[in-house]
Amino acid sequence: MNKLTLIVFSLPFLSACSPSMPELPDLPSLPDMSNIIPDVSMPTVYKADLYQGSVLERFKINQLKVGMSKAQVKDLIGSPSVTDPFHNNQWDYINHSTPGVGSVVHYRLILTFDKDSLTKIDTTGIGSLPQLTDEEKSLEDKRIAEEKAKAEAAAKAKAEAERIAKERAIAAAKAKAEAERIAKEKAVAAAKALEDKRIAEEKAKAEAAAKAKAEAERIAKEKAVAAAKALEDKRIAEEEAKAEAAAEAKRIEEANRPWYKFW
């Protein structure tokens, strides 16, 4: 049995050393060693893993998010396998690998950008990627929970900021309305004060004019009375002067009358 095994394993080396080999006689088939020795199996030929293209992990692909920059994508999953200079907005990660043990792995991840921002993640072609391990799944669940907590905290903070902004806007509007009301009241009060001042000034002017008129009338009346009195006094004085003159003339006449005249 050992001789037959040695001959079978020596044939490839002999064929490589000799340009022509004589035909060997048909060898008897080897018995199944597992039937003879259950714990012994025939050796298998070693085949190395052959990787072609981008080597990706589902764990890292799941961390991609819309809105990431190209630099962030490269830091996470590396550079794309194919970059079309005419379509720089699309990155393709293609892999066709033949592992030494197991089935062929073939997948394609397509990322679409708008300038420097990731806008679309096409994972329809990564079905042949190995699923997450228990450890990766645990980390994935933890990451998702943390992101959810952050999103909820951000939403809560945003709602609180909007509430505060709304309250401030309401307070500002109320303060503005109050300020406008006070300003309006002040304007009305100022207008009323001006009107009252105008009325008071007009009233004072009217009273002053009436007083001046009355005083002028009084003075004129007094002057008229004085003038009339002066005329009356003059008339009386003239009459008295005439009477005195007549009496004096009569006296003189009587004094100068001859003694012999009695009429």
C-alpha positions in Angstrom: 0.0 0.0 0.0 2.8 2.4 0.8 4.5 1.7 -2.6 1.3 2.5 -4.5 0.8 5.8 -2.6 4.4 6.8 -3.3 4.0 6.1 -7.0 0.8 8.2 -7.2 2.4 11.2 -5.5 5.6 10.9 -7.6 3.9 11.1 -11.0 3.6 14.9 -11.1 7.3 15.3 -10.3 8.3 12.7 -12.8 6.2 14.3 -15.6 7.8 17.7 -14.9 11.4 16.2 -15.2 10.9 14.0 -18.2 9.6 15.2 -21.6 7.9 11.8 -22.2 7.0 9.1 -19.9 6.1 5.6 -20.7 2.5 4.6 -20.2 2.0 3.0 -16.9 -0.1 0.0 -16.4 -3.5 0.4 -14.9 -3.1 0.5 -11.2 -5.6 -1.0 -8.9 -8.0 1.3 -7.2 -7.2 2.3 -3.7 -9.5 1.3 -1.0 -11.4 3.9 1.0 -9.2 4.6 3.9 -12.2 5.7 6.0 -13.5 2.2 5.8 -10.2 0.8 7.0 -9.2 3.5 9.5 -12.2 5.6 10.4 -10.2 8.6 11.9 -7.9 9.0 8.9 -8.9 11.1 5.8 -7.0 11.7 2.6 -5.2 15.1 2.4 -6.9 17.8 0.2 -5.1 20.3 -2.1 -4.7 23.8 -0.5 -6.3 26.6 -2.3 -5.4 30.2 -1.4 -8.1 32.9 -0.9 -8.3 35.2 -4.0 -9.6 38.7 -3.4 -10.3 41.0 -6.3 -11.7 44.5 -5.8 -12.8 46.4 -2.7 -13.0 44.4 0.5 -15.9 45.6 2.5 -17.6 44.7 5.8 -21.3 44.9 6.3 -20.6 46.4 9.8 -18.9 49.4 8.3 -21.4 49.7 5.3 -24.2 50.0 7.9 -22.4 53.1 9.3 -22.7 55.0 6.1 -25.1 58.0 6.3 -26.6 60.3 3.8 -24.9 63.7 4.1 -21.4 62.4 4.7 -18.5 64.0 2.8 -16.3 62.0 0.4 -13.5 62.2 2.9 -15.7 60.7 5.6 -16.7 57.9 3.3 -13.1 57.1 2.4 -12.1 57.1 6.1 -14.9 54.6 6.8 -14.8 52.1 3.9 -11.8 53.2 1.7 -11.5 54.4 -1.8 -13.9 53.1 -4.5 -12.9 50.3 -6.9 -14.1 52.3 -9.9 -14.2 56.1 -10.4 -15.6 57.3 -13.7 -14.1 60.7 -14.5 -17.2 61.5 -16.5 -19.5 60.5 -13.6 -17.5 61.7 -10.6 -20.8 61.8 -8.6 -20.9 58.0 -8.4 -18.6 55.6 -6.6 -18.6 51.9 -7.2 -17.2 49.4 -4.7 -17.0 46.0 -6.6 -15.6 42.7 -5.3 -15.3 39.3 -6.8 -13.5 37.0 -4.5 -12.9 33.2 -4.5 -12.1 32.0 -1.0 -10.1 28.8 -0.5 -13.0 27.3 1.3 -16.6 28.2 0.7 -18.6 29.8 -2.1 -17.6 32.7 -4.4 -18.3 36.2 -3.0 -19.5 38.8 -5.4 -21.0 42.2 -4.4 -21.3 45.8 -5.6 -22.0 48.9 -3.5 -23.0 52.1 -5.3 -22.7 55.5 -3.7 -24.1 58.7 -5.3 -22.9 62.1 -4.3 -24.1 65.7 -4.9 -20.8 67.5 -5.1 -19.2 66.5 -1.8 -22.3 65.2 0.0 -23.5 61.6 0.0 -27.1 61.5 -1.3 -27.8 57.8 -2.0 -26.6 54.4 -0.7 -27.5 51.5 -3.0 -26.9 48.2 -1.1 -29.0 46.0 -3.3 -25.9 44.3 -4.6 -24.3 43.3 -1.3 -26.4 40.3 -0.5 -23.4 37.9 -0.7 -21.6 39.7 2.1 -21.3 37.8 5.3 -23.9 38.7 7.9 -22.9 40.5 11.1 -21.3 38.4 13.8 -22.8 38.4 17.2 -20.2 40.9 18.4 -20.8 43.2 15.4 -24.5 42.9 15.9 -24.2 43.9 19.5 -22.0 46.9 18.5 -24.5 47.7 15.7 -27.4 47.7 18.1 -25.4 49.8 20.6 -24.6 52.3 17.8 -28.2 52.5 16.6 -29.4 53.0 20.2 -26.8 55.8 20.7 -27.8 57.4 17.4 -31.4 57.1 18.3 -30.8 58.7 21.7 -28.8 61.5 20.1 -31.6 62.0 17.5 -34.2 62.1 20.2 -32.0 64.5 22.3 -31.5 66.7 19.3 -35.2 66.6 18.5 -36.0 67.4 22.1 -33.5 70.2 22.1 -34.9 71.6 18.9 -38.4 71.4 20.2 -37.3 73.2 23.4 -35.4 75.8 21.3 -38.5 76.3 19.2 -40.7 76.6 22.3 -38.3 79.2 23.8 -38.1 81.0 20.5 -42.0 81.0 20.3 -42.3 82.2 23.8 -39.8 84.9 23.2 -41.5 85.9 20.0 -44.9 86.1 21.9 -43.3 88.1 24.7 -41.6 90.4 22.2 -44.9 90.9 20.3 -46.7 91.5 23.6 -44.0 94.0 24.6 -44.1 95.7 21.2 -47.9 95.9 21.5 -47.7 97.3 25.0 -45.0 99.8 23.9 -47.2 100.8 21.0 -50.2 101.2 23.3 -48.2 103.3 25.7 -46.7 105.4 22.9 -50.3 105.9 21.5 -51.6 106.9 24.9 -48.6 109.3 25.3 -49.3 110.7 21.8 -53.0 111.2 22.6 -52.1 112.7 26.0 -49.6 115.1 24.3 -52.1 116.0 21.6 -54.7 116.6 24.3 -52.2 118.7 26.3 -51.5 120.8 23.2 -55.2 121.2 22.5 -55.8 122.2 26.1 -52.9 124.6 25.9 -54.3 126.1 22.7 -57.7 126.4 24.2 -56.3 128.0 27.3 -54.2 130.4 25.3 -57.2 131.3 23.1 -59.4 131.7 26.2 -56.7 133.9 27.8 -56.4 136.0 24.7 -60.2 136.4 24.5 -60.4 137.3 28.2 -57.5 139.7 27.8 -59.2 141.2 24.7 -62.5 141.5 26.4 -60.9 143.0 29.5 -58.9 145.4 27.3 -62.1 146.3 25.5 -64.0 146.8 28.7 -61.2 148.9 30.0 -61.1 150.9 26.9 -64.9 151.4 26.9 -64.7 152.4 30.6 -61.9 154.9 29.9 -63.8 156.2 26.9 -67.0 156.4 29.0 -65.1 158.2 31.7 -63.6 160.5 29.1 -67.0 161.2 27.6 -68.4 161.8 31.1 -65.5 164.1 31.9 -65.9 165.9 28.6 -69.6 166.3 29.2 -69.0 167.5 32.7 -66.4 169.9 31.5 -68.8 171.3 28.9 -71.5 171.6 31.5 -69.1 173.2 33.9 -68.0 175.6 31.1 -71.6 176.3 30.3 -72.4 176.9 33.9 -69.3 179.1 34.3 -70.2 181.1 31.2 -73.8 181.5 32.4 -72.5 182.5 35.8 -70.0 184.9 34.2 -72.8 186.3 32.1 -75.1 186.7 35.1 -72.3 188.3 37.1 -71.5 190.6 34.2 -75.2 191.5 33.9 -75.5 192.1 37.6 -72.3 194.2 37.6 -73.5 196.2 34.6 -76.8 196.8 36.3 -75.1 197.7 39.5 -72.9 200.1 37.6 -75.8 201.5 35.8 -77.8 202.0 39.0 -74.7 203.6 40.5 -74.3 206.0 37.6 -78.0 206.9 37.4 -78.7 210.6 38.2 -80.3 211.2 41.5 -83.3 212.7 39.9 -84.1 209.8 37.9 -86.2 207.2 39.5 -86.9 205.0 36.5 
